Amino acid sequence: MVAKAHEEVGVLGVDDQPFFLDVVREVVAATAGFRWLGGASSGKDALGAVDELHPALVLLDVRMPGMDGLATARRIRDRHPDVVVVLVSVELNAATPRAVEASGAAALVRKQEFGPSALRRLWRAYAGSARKPASDPGPAAGS
């Protein structure tokens, strides 16, 4: 569900490292307009959490055991096209731009750069694009 301007943006964090889930939770709690819905430690758990919690934004680690972030992003976007999925990784080359696009994720950001300003910037940039498939270039110029 895409949050309306006056509503808080519900955020789900997904990472197999509890430390980063704590960081995401703290950043969300410290950022006005955003609300922490919960965390998941695997792709499988993330799919269930999205079904149950209905986040508007999912912050998803790229490298996880089992179902990785790219496969998880694809499945979330297939089942919930209105959810904005942002992949996070320690290194930006953890996934190629083509793989990120194919996953349906809105963006790939470095964990080291994640904070309140990045959270607000990502939401402003991608909230309106959640319903478009990753391959949809949007309206033609001059439309």
Secondary structure, DSSP 8 states (H G I E B T S, - for coil): ----TTS-EEEEEE-S-HHHHHHHHHHHHTSTTEEEEEEESSHHHHHHHHHHH--SEEEEES--SSS-HHHHHHHHHHH-TTSEEEEEESSGGGS-HHHHHHHT-SEEEEGGG-SHHHHHHHHHHHGGGTTS-TT---S-TT-
